[in-house]
């Protein structure tokens, strides 16, 4: 850690914080059911569509046997819960999704 950050910088950044919802997706017991590949493809199509529509601000698949991915969603937690409850993999029991309220800083980006 080499950048010095002042108390004023912390306060200024905190003042810009905006509420988001964090979707944490974990693999469920039905991950390998018959037809799983087709269901997962529809899940991926839906997640990319939500990203294109601005509902998902950051989409991060995770390479893990237990964790499927995380998404920062630009909607209130109740709406995020409804959106993810309709996900094909969630409905099939392939993925379990938990939604958490969180805060982030508008304009943050992933490096190219």
PDB file as gemmi writes it, atoms N, CA and C in Angstrom:
CRYST1    1.000    1.000    1.000  90.00  90.00  90.00 P 1                      
ATOM      1  N   UNK A   1       0.863  -1.173   0.000  1.00  0.00           N  
ATOM      2  CA  UNK A   1       0.000   0.000   0.000  1.00  0.00           C  
ATOM      3  C   UNK A   1       0.903   1.228   0.000  1.00  0.00           C  
ATOM      4  N   UNK A   2       0.908   1.948  -1.114  1.00  0.00           N  
ATOM      5  CA  UNK A   2       1.802   3.094  -1.213  1.00  0.00           C  
ATOM      6  C   UNK A   2       1.070   4.427  -1.355  1.00  0.00           C  
ATOM      7  N   UNK A   3      -0.178   4.414  -1.779  1.00  0.00           N  
ATOM      8  CA  UNK A   3      -0.928   5.659  -1.935  1.00  0.00           C  
ATOM      9  C   UNK A   3      -1.432   6.124  -0.579  1.00  0.00           C  
ATOM     10  N   UNK A   4      -1.126   7.355  -0.255  1.00  0.00           N  
ATOM     11  CA  UNK A   4      -1.602   7.931   1.004  1.00  0.00           C  
ATOM     12  C   UNK A   4      -2.988   8.518   0.761  1.00  0.00           C  
ATOM     13  N   UNK A   5      -3.925   8.154   1.618  1.00  0.00           N  
ATOM     14  CA  UNK A   5      -5.310   8.605   1.502  1.00  0.00           C  
ATOM     15  C   UNK A   5      -5.664   9.384   2.758  1.00  0.00           C  
ATOM     16  N   UNK A   6      -6.180  10.583   2.572  1.00  0.00           N  
ATOM     17  CA  UNK A   6      -6.529  11.426   3.709  1.00  0.00           C  
ATOM     18  C   UNK A   6      -7.937  11.117   4.209  1.00  0.00           C  
ATOM     19  N   UNK A   7      -8.224  11.547   5.419  1.00  0.00           N  
ATOM     20  CA  UNK A   7      -9.572  11.397   5.968  1.00  0.00           C  
ATOM     21  C   UNK A   7     -10.588  12.113   5.079  1.00  0.00           C  
ATOM     22  N   UNK A   8     -10.219  13.280   4.570  1.00  0.00           N  
ATOM     23  CA  UNK A   8     -11.123  14.040   3.703  1.00  0.00           C  
ATOM     24  C   UNK A   8     -11.437  13.262   2.420  1.00  0.00           C  
ATOM     25  N   UNK A   9     -10.444  12.602   1.838  1.00  0.00           N  
ATOM     26  CA  UNK A   9     -10.677  11.802   0.636  1.00  0.00           C  
ATOM     27  C   UNK A   9     -11.640  10.651   0.925  1.00  0.00           C  
ATOM     28  N   UNK A  10     -11.493  10.039   2.085  1.00  0.00           N  
ATOM     29  CA  UNK A  10     -12.392   8.947   2.471  1.00  0.00           C  
ATOM     30  C   UNK A  10     -13.815   9.469   2.608  1.00  0.00           C  
ATOM     31  N   UNK A  11     -13.979  10.605   3.290  1.00  0.00           N  
ATOM     32  CA  UNK A  11     -15.315  11.192   3.463  1.00  0.00           C  
ATOM     33  C   UNK A  11     -15.924  11.582   2.118  1.00  0.00           C  
ATOM     34  N   UNK A  12     -15.110  12.178   1.244  1.00  0.00           N  
ATOM     35  CA  UNK A  12     -15.609  12.592  -0.073  1.00  0.00           C  
ATOM     36  C   UNK A  12     -16.065  11.384  -0.892  1.00  0.00           C  
ATOM     37  N   UNK A  13     -15.292  10.311  -0.859  1.00  0.00           N  
ATOM     38  CA  UNK A  13     -15.670   9.110  -1.597  1.00  0.00           C  
ATOM     39  C   UNK A  13     -16.928   8.488  -0.999  1.00  0.00           C  
ATOM     40  N   UNK A  14     -16.983   8.406   0.320  1.00  0.00           N  
ATOM     41  CA  UNK A  14     -18.152   7.819   0.988  1.00  0.00           C  
ATOM     42  C   UNK A  14     -19.427   8.578   0.624  1.00  0.00           C  
ATOM     43  N   UNK A  15     -19.314   9.880   0.422  1.00  0.00           N  
ATOM     44  CA  UNK A  15     -20.488  10.692   0.078  1.00  0.00           C  
ATOM     45  C   UNK A  15     -21.038  10.338  -1.305  1.00  0.00           C  
ATOM     46  N   UNK A  16     -20.238   9.696  -2.146  1.00  0.00           N  
ATOM     47  CA  UNK A  16     -20.699   9.333  -3.490  1.00  0.00           C  
ATOM     48  C   UNK A  16     -21.274   7.917  -3.549  1.00  0.00           C  
ATOM     49  N   UNK A  17     -21.215   7.185  -2.445  1.00  0.00           N  
ATOM     50  CA  UNK A  17     -21.655   5.783  -2.441  1.00  0.00           C  
ATOM     51  C   UNK A  17     -23.124   5.671  -2.839  1.00  0.00           C  
ATOM     52  N   UNK A  18     -23.411   4.634  -3.588  1.00  0.00           N  
ATOM     53  CA  UNK A  18     -24.766   4.372  -4.073  1.00  0.00           C  
ATOM     54  C   UNK A  18     -25.147   2.947  -3.681  1.00  0.00           C  
ATOM     55  N   UNK A  19     -26.415   2.713  -3.329  1.00  0.00           N  
ATOM     56  CA  UNK A  19     -26.823   1.343  -2.985  1.00  0.00           C  
ATOM     57  C   UNK A  19     -26.932   0.456  -4.226  1.00  0.00           C  
ATOM     58  N   UNK A  20     -26.474  -0.757  -4.068  1.00  0.00           N  
ATOM     59  CA  UNK A  20     -26.577  -1.800  -5.093  1.00  0.00           C  
ATOM     60  C   UNK A  20     -27.020  -3.078  -4.398  1.00  0.00           C  
ATOM     61  N   UNK A  21     -27.195  -4.119  -5.169  1.00  0.00           N  
ATOM     62  CA  UNK A  21     -27.455  -5.452  -4.620  1.00  0.00           C  
ATOM     63  C   UNK A  21     -26.358  -6.375  -5.127  1.00  0.00           C  
ATOM     64  N   UNK A  22     -25.853  -7.216  -4.242  1.00  0.00           N  
ATOM     65  CA  UNK A  22     -24.824  -8.181  -4.605  1.00  0.00           C  
ATOM     66  C   UNK A  22     -25.453  -9.562  -4.676  1.00  0.00           C  
ATOM     67  N   UNK A  23     -25.398 -10.173  -5.849  1.00  0.00           N  
ATOM     68  CA  UNK A  23     -25.896 -11.538  -6.029  1.00  0.00           C  
ATOM     69  C   UNK A  23     -24.711 -12.490  -5.923  1.00  0.00           C  
ATOM     70  N   UNK A  24     -24.795 -13.423  -4.987  1.00  0.00           N  
ATOM     71  CA  UNK A  24     -23.764 -14.443  -4.805  1.00  0.00           C  
ATOM     72  C   UNK A  24     -24.372 -15.766  -5.254  1.00  0.00           C  
ATOM     73  N   UNK A  25     -23.794 -16.348  -6.294  1.00  0.00           N  
ATOM     74  CA  UNK A  25     -24.337 -17.572  -6.891  1.00  0.00           C  
ATOM     75  C   UNK A  25     -23.426 -18.751  -6.568  1.00  0.00           C  
ATOM     76  N   UNK A  26     -24.001 -19.758  -5.924  1.00  0.00           N  
ATOM     77  CA  UNK A  26     -23.263 -20.978  -5.583  1.00  0.00           C  
ATOM     78  C   UNK A  26     -23.905 -22.157  -6.302  1.00  0.00           C  
ATOM     79  N   UNK A  27     -23.066 -23.111  -6.693  1.00  0.00           N  
ATOM     80  CA  UNK A  27     -23.589 -24.309  -7.348  1.00  0.00           C  
ATOM     81  C   UNK A  27     -24.482 -25.077  -6.395  1.00  0.00           C  
ATOM     82  N   UNK A  28     -25.593 -25.561  -6.902  1.00  0.00           N  
ATOM     83  CA  UNK A  28     -26.559 -26.311  -6.107  1.00  0.00           C  
ATOM     84  C   UNK A  28     -26.467 -27.803  -6.370  1.00  0.00           C  
ATOM     85  N   UNK A  29     -27.315 -28.560  -5.708  1.00  0.00           N  
ATOM     86  CA  UNK A  29     -27.257 -30.022  -5.786  1.00  0.00           C  
ATOM     87  C   UNK A  29     -27.611 -30.585  -7.163  1.00  0.00           C  
ATOM     88  N   UNK A  30     -28.294 -29.819  -7.976  1.00  0.00           N  
ATOM     89  CA  UNK A  30     -28.710 -30.307  -9.297  1.00  0.00           C  
ATOM     90  C   UNK A  30     -27.795 -29.804 -10.420  1.00  0.00           C  
ATOM     91  N   UNK A  31     -26.575 -29.417 -10.077  1.00  0.00           N  
ATOM     92  CA  UNK A  31     -25.662 -28.825 -11.059  1.00  0.00           C  
ATOM     93  C   UNK A  31     -25.491 -29.688 -12.310  1.00  0.00           C  
ATOM     94  N   UNK A  32     -25.455 -31.006 -12.150  1.00  0.00           N  
ATOM     95  CA  UNK A  32     -25.165 -31.897 -13.273  1.00  0.00           C  
ATOM     96  C   UNK A  32     -26.389 -32.690 -13.732  1.00  0.00           C  
ATOM     97  N   UNK A  33     -27.582 -32.148 -13.540  1.00  0.00           N  
ATOM     98  CA  UNK A  33     -28.776 -32.883 -13.962  1.00  0.00           C  
ATOM     99  C   UNK A  33     -28.827 -33.023 -15.479  1.00  0.00           C  
ATOM    100  N   UNK A  34     -29.643 -33.942 -15.952  1.00  0.00           N  
ATOM    101  CA  UNK A  34     -29.807 -34.117 -17.400  1.00  0.00           C  
ATOM    102  C   UNK A  34     -30.284 -32.803 -18.014  1.00  0.00           C  
ATOM    103  N   UNK A  35     -29.638 -32.388 -19.083  1.00  0.00           N  
ATOM    104  CA  UNK A  35     -30.007 -31.140 -19.744  1.00  0.00           C  
ATOM    105  C   UNK A  35     -29.349 -29.910 -19.141  1.00  0.00           C  
ATOM    106  N   UNK A  36     -28.399 -30.098 -18.218  1.00  0.00           N  
ATOM    107  CA  UNK A  36     -27.779 -28.976 -17.511  1.00  0.00           C  
ATOM    108  C   UNK A  36     -27.090 -27.992 -18.457  1.00  0.00           C  
ATOM    109  N   UNK A  37     -26.437 -28.497 -19.492  1.00  0.00           N  
ATOM    110  CA  UNK A  37     -25.715 -27.595 -20.404  1.00  0.00           C  
ATOM    111  C   UNK A  37     -26.666 -26.604 -21.071  1.00  0.00           C  
ATOM    112  N   UNK A  38     -27.810 -27.070 -21.518  1.00  0.00           N  
ATOM    113  CA  UNK A  38     -28.780 -26.183 -22.173  1.00  0.00           C  
ATOM    114  C   UNK A  38     -29.351 -25.170 -21.180  1.00  0.00           C  
ATOM    115  N   UNK A  39     -29.615 -25.624 -19.961  1.00  0.00           N  
ATOM    116  CA  UNK A  39     -30.149 -24.714 -18.937  1.00  0.00           C  
ATOM    117  C   UNK A  39     -29.106 -23.663 -18.586  1.00  0.00           C  
ATOM    118  N   UNK A  40     -27.842 -24.084 -18.450  1.00  0.00           N  
ATOM    119  CA  UNK A  40     -26.781 -23.133 -18.117  1.00  0.00           C  
ATOM    120  C   UNK A  40     -26.576 -22.116 -19.237  1.00  0.00           C  
ATOM    121  N   UNK A  41     -26.713 -22.538 -20.484  1.00  0.00           N  
ATOM    122  CA  UNK A  41     -26.592 -21.605 -21.604  1.00  0.00           C  
ATOM    123  C   UNK A  41     -27.694 -20.544 -21.537  1.00  0.00           C  
ATOM    124  N   UNK A  42     -28.905 -20.936 -21.185  1.00  0.00           N  
ATOM    125  CA  UNK A  42     -29.996 -19.963 -21.037  1.00  0.00           C  
ATOM    126  C   UNK A  42     -29.733 -19.026 -19.855  1.00  0.00           C  
ATOM    127  N   UNK A  43     -29.164 -19.560 -18.773  1.00  0.00           N  
ATOM    128  CA  UNK A  43     -28.761 -18.733 -17.626  1.00  0.00           C  
ATOM    129  C   UNK A  43     -27.746 -17.685 -18.090  1.00  0.00           C  
ATOM    130  N   UNK A  44     -26.733 -18.119 -18.829  1.00  0.00           N  
ATOM    131  CA  UNK A  44     -25.699 -17.200 -19.305  1.00  0.00           C  
ATOM    132  C   UNK A  44     -26.296 -16.143 -20.230  1.00  0.00           C  
ATOM    133  N   UNK A  45     -27.169 -16.554 -21.128  1.00  0.00           N  
ATOM    134  CA  UNK A  45     -27.823 -15.613 -22.048  1.00  0.00           C  
ATOM    135  C   UNK A  45     -28.606 -14.557 -21.252  1.00  0.00           C  
ATOM    136  N   UNK A  46     -29.316 -15.009 -20.233  1.00  0.00           N  
ATOM    137  CA  UNK A  46     -30.127 -14.103 -19.412  1.00  0.00           C  
ATOM    138  C   UNK A  46     -29.241 -13.123 -18.638  1.00  0.00           C  
ATOM    139  N   UNK A  47     -28.152 -13.633 -18.049  1.00  0.00           N  
ATOM    140  CA  UNK A  47     -27.254 -12.768 -17.275  1.00  0.00           C  
ATOM    141  C   UNK A  47     -26.600 -11.719 -18.180  1.00  0.00           C  
ATOM    142  N   UNK A  48     -26.174 -12.118 -19.372  1.00  0.00           N  
ATOM    143  CA  UNK A  48     -25.562 -11.169 -20.304  1.00  0.00           C  
ATOM    144  C   UNK A  48     -26.601 -10.147 -20.773  1.00  0.00           C  
ATOM    145  N   UNK A  49     -27.840 -10.572 -20.958  1.00  0.00           N  
ATOM    146  CA  UNK A  49     -28.914  -9.655 -21.333  1.00  0.00           C  
ATOM    147  C   UNK A  49     -29.176  -8.645 -20.213  1.00  0.00           C  
ATOM    148  N   UNK A  50     -29.204  -9.118 -18.967  1.00  0.00           N  
ATOM    149  CA  UNK A  50     -29.392  -8.213 -17.827  1.00  0.00           C  
ATOM    150  C   UNK A  50     -28.242  -7.217 -17.734  1.00  0.00           C  
ATOM    151  N   UNK A  51     -27.048  -7.665 -18.056  1.00  0.00           N  
ATOM    152  CA  UNK A  51     -25.883  -6.772 -18.080  1.00  0.00           C  
ATOM    153  C   UNK A  51     -26.058  -5.726 -19.177  1.00  0.00           C  
ATOM    154  N   UNK A  52     -26.458  -6.151 -20.367  1.00  0.00           N  
ATOM    155  CA  UNK A  52     -26.656  -5.229 -21.490  1.00  0.00           C  
ATOM    156  C   UNK A  52     -27.750  -4.208 -21.190  1.00  0.00           C  
ATOM    157  N   UNK A  53     -28.757  -4.619 -20.414  1.00  0.00           N  
ATOM    158  CA  UNK A  53     -29.865  -3.730 -20.044  1.00  0.00           C  
ATOM    159  C   UNK A  53     -29.519  -2.803 -18.880  1.00  0.00           C  
ATOM    160  N   UNK A  54     -28.335  -2.967 -18.268  1.00  0.00           N  
ATOM    161  CA  UNK A  54     -27.926  -2.130 -17.148  1.00  0.00           C  
ATOM    162  C   UNK A  54     -28.418  -2.609 -15.802  1.00  0.00           C  
ATOM    163  N   UNK A  55     -29.116  -3.733 -15.749  1.00  0.00           N  
ATOM    164  CA  UNK A  55     -29.585  -4.289 -14.473  1.00  0.00           C  
ATOM    165  C   UNK A  55     -28.398  -4.854 -13.693  1.00  0.00           C  
ATOM    166  N   UNK A  56     -27.480  -5.496 -14.407  1.00  0.00           N  
ATOM    167  CA  UNK A  56     -26.240  -5.976 -13.799  1.00  0.00           C  
ATOM    168  C   UNK A  56     -25.135  -5.014 -14.203  1.00  0.00           C  
ATOM    169  N   UNK A  57     -24.470  -4.414 -13.197  1.00  0.00           N  
ATOM    170  CA  UNK A  57     -23.387  -3.471 -13.457  1.00  0.00           C  
ATOM    171  C   UNK A  57     -22.059  -4.191 -13.652  1.00  0.00           C  
ATOM    172  N   UNK A  58     -21.836  -5.235 -12.867  1.00  0.00           N  
ATOM    173  CA  UNK A  58     -20.599  -6.018 -12.946  1.00  0.00           C  
ATOM    174  C   UNK A  58     -20.981  -7.487 -12.869  1.00  0.00           C  
ATOM    175  N   UNK A  59     -20.514  -8.263 -13.824  1.00  0.00           N  
ATOM    176  CA  UNK A  59     -20.812  -9.694 -13.898  1.00  0.00           C  
ATOM    177  C   UNK A  59     -19.497 -10.455 -13.820  1.00  0.00           C  
ATOM    178  N   UNK A  60     -19.363 -11.331 -12.821  1.00  0.00           N  
ATOM    179  CA  UNK A  60     -18.104 -12.054 -12.601  1.00  0.00           C  
ATOM    180  C   UNK A  60     -18.350 -13.540 -12.403  1.00  0.00           C  
ATOM    181  N   UNK A  61     -18.266 -14.337 -13.461  1.00  0.00           N  
ATOM    182  CA  UNK A  61     -18.289 -15.784 -13.271  1.00  0.00           C  
ATOM    183  C   UNK A  61     -17.060 -16.196 -12.449  1.00  0.00           C  
ATOM    184  N   UNK A  62     -17.192 -17.244 -11.663  1.00  0.00           N  
ATOM    185  CA  UNK A  62     -16.101 -17.713 -10.809  1.00  0.00           C  
ATOM    186  C   UNK A  62     -15.749 -19.142 -11.203  1.00  0.00           C  
ATOM    187  N   UNK A  63     -14.466 -19.405 -11.372  1.00  0.00           N  
ATOM    188  CA  UNK A  63     -13.989 -20.752 -11.705  1.00  0.00           C  
ATOM    189  C   UNK A  63     -13.806 -21.525 -10.399  1.00  0.00           C  
ATOM    190  N   UNK A  64     -14.842 -22.256 -10.003  1.00  0.00           N  
ATOM    191  CA  UNK A  64     -14.833 -22.952  -8.718  1.00  0.00           C  
ATOM    192  C   UNK A  64     -15.822 -24.103  -8.771  1.00  0.00           C  
ATOM    193  N   UNK A  65     -15.574 -25.109  -7.965  1.00  0.00           N  
ATOM    194  CA  UNK A  65     -16.523 -26.215  -7.857  1.00  0.00           C  
ATOM    195  C   UNK A  65     -17.702 -25.874  -6.956  1.00  0.00           C  
ATOM    196  N   UNK A  66     -17.586 -24.787  -6.184  1.00  0.00           N  
ATOM    197  CA  UNK A  66     -18.654 -24.426  -5.255  1.00  0.00           C  
ATOM    198  C   UNK A  66     -19.318 -23.092  -5.593  1.00  0.00           C  
ATOM    199  N   UNK A  67     -18.544 -22.144  -6.077  1.00  0.00           N  
ATOM    200  CA  UNK A  67     -19.054 -20.807  -6.385  1.00  0.00           C  
ATOM    201  C   UNK A  67     -19.242 -20.670  -7.890  1.00  0.00           C  
ATOM    202  N   UNK A  68     -20.426 -20.206  -8.304  1.00  0.00           N  
ATOM    203  CA  UNK A  68     -20.706 -20.029  -9.731  1.00  0.00           C  
ATOM    204  C   UNK A  68     -20.363 -18.618 -10.204  1.00  0.00           C  
ATOM    205  N   UNK A  69     -20.572 -17.617  -9.337  1.00  0.00           N  
ATOM    206  CA  UNK A  69     -20.264 -16.256  -9.735  1.00  0.00           C  
ATOM    207  C   UNK A  69     -20.853 -15.234  -8.795  1.00  0.00           C  
ATOM    208  N   UNK A  70     -20.572 -13.975  -9.090  1.00  0.00           N  
ATOM    209  CA  UNK A  70     -21.149 -12.852  -8.360  1.00  0.00           C  
ATOM    210  C   UNK A  70     -21.577 -11.800  -9.381  1.00  0.00           C  
ATOM    211  N   UNK A  71     -22.549 -11.014  -9.000  1.00  0.00           N  
ATOM    212  CA  UNK A  71     -23.007  -9.923  -9.861  1.00  0.00           C  
ATOM    213  C   UNK A  71     -23.393  -8.743  -8.983  1.00  0.00           C  
ATOM    214  N   UNK A  72     -22.935  -7.565  -9.364  1.00  0.00           N  
ATOM    215  CA  UNK A  72     -23.385  -6.334  -8.723  1.00  0.00           C  
ATOM    216  C   UNK A  72     -24.571  -5.855  -9.542  1.00  0.00           C  
ATOM    217  N   UNK A  73     -25.720  -5.770  -8.875  1.00  0.00           N  
ATOM    218  CA  UNK A  73     -26.963  -5.436  -9.574  1.00  0.00           C  
ATOM    219  C   UNK A  73     -27.406  -4.017  -9.239  1.00  0.00           C  
ATOM    220  N   UNK A  74     -27.855  -3.306 -10.240  1.00  0.00           N  
ATOM    221  CA  UNK A  74     -28.233  -1.907 -10.135  1.00  0.00           C  
ATOM    222  C   UNK A  74     -29.725  -1.750  -9.834  1.00  0.00           C  
ATOM    223  N   UNK A  75     -30.222  -2.603  -8.933  1.00  0.00           N  
ATOM    224  CA  UNK A  75     -31.635  -2.585  -8.535  1.00  0.00           C  
ATOM    225  C   UNK A  75     -31.718  -2.847  -7.034  1.00  0.00           C  
ATOM    226  N   UNK A  76     -32.832  -2.476  -6.389  1.00  0.00           N  
ATOM    227  CA  UNK A  76     -33.010  -2.780  -4.965  1.00  0.00           C  
ATOM    228  C   UNK A  76     -33.003  -4.293  -4.708  1.00  0.00           C  
ATOM    229  N   UNK A  77     -32.701  -4.676  -3.474  1.00  0.00           N  
ATOM    230  CA  UNK A  77     -32.562  -6.100  -3.144  1.00  0.00           C  
ATOM    231  C   UNK A  77     -33.826  -6.897  -3.444  1.00  0.00           C  
ATOM    232  N   UNK A  78     -35.000  -6.340  -3.177  1.00  0.00           N  
ATOM    233  CA  UNK A  78     -36.239  -7.078  -3.428  1.00  0.00           C  
ATOM    234  C   UNK A  78     -36.391  -7.390  -4.916  1.00  0.00           C  
ATOM    235  N   UNK A  79     -36.072  -6.418  -5.752  1.00  0.00           N  
ATOM    236  CA  UNK A  79     -36.156  -6.629  -7.195  1.00  0.00           C  
ATOM    237  C   UNK A  79     -35.095  -7.625  -7.656  1.00  0.00           C  
ATOM    238  N   UNK A  80     -33.898  -7.522  -7.090  1.00  0.00           N  
ATOM    239  CA  UNK A  80     -32.827  -8.469  -7.431  1.00  0.00           C  
ATOM    240  C   UNK A  80     -33.235  -9.892  -7.063  1.00  0.00           C  
ATOM    241  N   UNK A  81     -33.876 -10.056  -5.908  1.00  0.00           N  
ATOM    242  CA  UNK A  81     -34.347 -11.387  -5.496  1.00  0.00           C  
ATOM    243  C   UNK A  81     -35.358 -11.940  -6.498  1.00  0.00           C  
ATOM    244  N   UNK A  82     -36.288 -11.098  -6.936  1.00  0.00           N  
ATOM    245  CA  UNK A  82     -37.294 -11.537  -7.914  1.00  0.00           C  
ATOM    246  C   UNK A  82     -36.647 -11.902  -9.251  1.00  0.00           C  
ATOM    247  N   UNK A  83     -35.714 -11.076  -9.688  1.00  0.00           N  
ATOM    248  CA  UNK A  83     -35.028 -11.331 -10.959  1.00  0.00           C  
ATOM    249  C   UNK A  83     -34.282 -12.657 -10.902  1.00  0.00           C  
ATOM    250  N   UNK A  84     -33.544 -12.873  -9.832  1.00  0.00           N  
ATOM    251  CA  UNK A  84     -32.730 -14.086  -9.749  1.00  0.00           C  
ATOM    252  C   UNK A  84     -33.575 -15.322  -9.471  1.00  0.00           C  
ATOM    253  N   UNK A  85     -34.721 -15.167  -8.822  1.00  0.00           N  
ATOM    254  CA  UNK A  85     -35.611 -16.317  -8.590  1.00  0.00           C  
ATOM    255  C   UNK A  85     -36.132 -16.872  -9.913  1.00  0.00           C  
ATOM    256  N   UNK A  86     -36.191 -16.032 -10.943  1.00  0.00           N  
ATOM    257  CA  UNK A  86     -36.676 -16.461 -12.257  1.00  0.00           C  
ATOM    258  C   UNK A  86     -35.561 -17.020 -13.147  1.00  0.00           C  
ATOM    259  N   UNK A  87     -34.336 -17.038 -12.654  1.00  0.00           N  
ATOM    260  CA  UNK A  87     -33.202 -17.542 -13.437  1.00  0.00           C  
ATOM    261  C   UNK A  87     -33.365 -19.036 -13.715  1.00  0.00           C  
ATOM    262  N   UNK A  88     -33.080 -19.484 -14.943  1.00  0.00           N  
ATOM    263  CA  UNK A  88     -33.252 -20.904 -15.276  1.00  0.00           C  
ATOM    264  C   UNK A  88     -32.455 -21.853 -14.382  1.00  0.00           C  
ATOM    265  N   UNK A  89     -31.215 -21.513 -14.072  1.00  0.00           N  
ATOM    266  CA  UNK A  89     -30.401 -22.394 -13.215  1.00  0.00           C  
ATOM    267  C   UNK A  89     -30.900 -22.396 -11.773  1.00  0.00           C  
ATOM    268  N   UNK A  90     -31.385 -21.262 -11.299  1.00  0.00           N  
ATOM    269  CA  UNK A  90     -31.940 -21.200  -9.941  1.00  0.00           C  
ATOM    270  C   UNK A  90     -33.212 -22.037  -9.880  1.00  0.00           C  
ATOM    271  N   UNK A  91     -34.090 -21.873 -10.863  1.00  0.00           N  
ATOM    272  CA  UNK A  91     -35.345 -22.638 -10.884  1.00  0.00           C  
ATOM    273  C   UNK A  91     -35.088 -24.141 -10.967  1.00  0.00           C  
ATOM    274  N   UNK A  92     -34.015 -24.546 -11.651  1.00  0.00           N  
ATOM    275  CA  UNK A  92     -33.704 -25.969 -11.811  1.00  0.00           C  
ATOM    276  C   UNK A  92     -32.937 -26.548 -10.624  1.00  0.00           C  
ATOM    277  N   UNK A  93     -32.565 -25.701  -9.651  1.00  0.00           N  
ATOM    278  CA  UNK A  93     -31.790 -26.182  -8.505  1.00  0.00           C  
ATOM    279  C   UNK A  93     -30.312 -26.353  -8.805  1.00  0.00           C  
ATOM    280  N   UNK A  94     -29.871 -25.853  -9.956  1.00  0.00           N  
ATOM    281  CA  UNK A  94     -28.458 -25.948 -10.319  1.00  0.00           C  
ATOM    282  C   UNK A  94     -27.623 -24.892  -9.605  1.00  0.00           C  
ATOM    283  N   UNK A  95     -28.239 -23.757  -9.330  1.00  0.00           N  
ATOM    284  CA  UNK A  95     -27.563 -22.645  -8.657  1.00  0.00           C  
ATOM    285  C   UNK A  95     -28.445 -22.164  -7.515  1.00  0.00           C  
ATOM    286  N   UNK A  96     -27.801 -21.843  -6.397  1.00  0.00           N  
ATOM    287  CA  UNK A  96     -28.468 -21.196  -5.263  1.00  0.00           C  
ATOM    288  C   UNK A  96     -27.973 -19.755  -5.247  1.00  0.00           C  
ATOM    289  N   UNK A  97     -28.885 -18.801  -5.132  1.00  0.00           N  
ATOM    290  CA  UNK A  97     -28.522 -17.386  -5.173  1.00  0.00           C  
ATOM    291  C   UNK A  97     -28.916 -16.697  -3.877  1.00  0.00           C  
ATOM    292  N   UNK A  98     -27.973 -15.957  -3.313  1.00  0.00           N  
ATOM    293  CA  UNK A  98     -28.239 -15.108  -2.149  1.00  0.00           C  
ATOM    294  C   UNK A  98     -28.019 -13.662  -2.577  1.00  0.00           C  
ATOM    295  N   UNK A  99     -28.898 -12.779  -2.132  1.00  0.00           N  
ATOM    296  CA  UNK A  99     -28.810 -11.359  -2.463  1.00  0.00           C  
ATOM    297  C   UNK A  99     -28.493 -10.579  -1.189  1.00  0.00           C  
ATOM    298  N   UNK A 100     -27.518  -9.687  -1.284  1.00  0.00           N  
ATOM    299  CA  UNK A 100     -27.116  -8.850  -0.157  1.00  0.00           C  
ATOM    300  C   UNK A 100     -27.157  -7.385  -0.570  1.00  0.00           C  
ATOM    301  N   UNK A 101     -27.631  -6.503   0.316  1.00  0.00           N  
ATOM    302  CA  UNK A 101     -27.515  -5.078   0.018  1.00  0.00           C  
ATOM    303  C   UNK A 101     -26.048  -4.672   0.160  1.00  0.00           C  
ATOM    304  N   UNK A 102     -25.600  -3.803  -0.717  1.00  0.00           N  
ATOM    305  CA  UNK A 102     -24.222  -3.321  -0.630  1.00  0.00           C  
ATOM    306  C   UNK A 102     -24.168  -1.891  -1.157  1.00  0.00           C  
ATOM    307  N   UNK A 103     -23.023  -1.279  -1.027  1.00  0.00           N  
ATOM    308  CA  UNK A 103     -22.805   0.062  -1.563  1.00  0.00           C  
ATOM    309  C   UNK A 103     -21.559   0.032  -2.436  1.00  0.00           C  
ATOM    310  N   UNK A 104     -21.569   0.858  -3.459  1.00  0.00           N  
ATOM    311  CA  UNK A 104     -20.419   0.973  -4.346  1.00  0.00           C  
ATOM    312  C   UNK A 104     -20.275   2.414  -4.785  1.00  0.00           C  
ATOM    313  N   UNK A 105     -19.271   2.641  -5.588  1.00  0.00           N  
ATOM    314  CA  UNK A 105     -18.954   3.988  -6.019  1.00  0.00           C  
ATOM    315  C   UNK A 105     -19.161   4.100  -7.523  1.00  0.00           C  
ATOM    316  N   UNK A 106     -20.177   4.860  -7.956  1.00  0.00           N  
ATOM    317  CA  UNK A 106     -20.450   4.997  -9.385  1.00  0.00           C  
ATOM    318  C   UNK A 106     -19.187   5.417 -10.136  1.00  0.00           C  
ATOM    319  N   UNK A 107     -18.985   4.766 -11.266  1.00  0.00           N  
ATOM    320  CA  UNK A 107     -17.811   5.054 -12.076  1.00  0.00           C  
ATOM    321  C   UNK A 107     -16.675   4.074 -11.867  1.00  0.00           C  
ATOM    322  N   UNK A 108     -16.716   3.282 -10.781  1.00  0.00           N  
ATOM    323  CA  UNK A 108     -15.695   2.250 -10.614  1.00  0.00           C  
ATOM    324  C   UNK A 108     -15.771   1.303 -11.805  1.00  0.00           C  
ATOM    325  N   UNK A 109     -14.637   0.851 -12.268  1.00  0.00           N  
ATOM    326  CA  UNK A 109     -14.597  -0.052 -13.412  1.00  0.00           C  
ATOM    327  C   UNK A 109     -13.565  -1.142 -13.188  1.00  0.00           C  
ATOM    328  N   UNK A 110     -13.686  -2.199 -13.961  1.00  0.00           N  
ATOM    329  CA  UNK A 110     -12.665  -3.233 -13.982  1.00  0.00           C  
ATOM    330  C   UNK A 110     -11.600  -2.805 -14.985  1.00  0.00           C  
ATOM    331  N   UNK A 111     -10.325  -3.072 -14.701  1.00  0.00           N  
ATOM    332  CA  UNK A 111      -9.296  -2.704 -15.676  1.00  0.00           C  
ATOM    333  C   UNK A 111      -9.464  -3.485 -16.977  1.00  0.00           C  
ATOM    334  N   UNK A 112      -9.128  -2.835 -18.073  1.00  0.00           N  
ATOM    335  CA  UNK A 112      -9.225  -3.486 -19.391  1.00  0.00           C  
ATOM    336  C   UNK A 112      -8.131  -4.527 -19.559  1.00  0.00           C  
TER     337      UNK A 112                                                      
END                                                                             
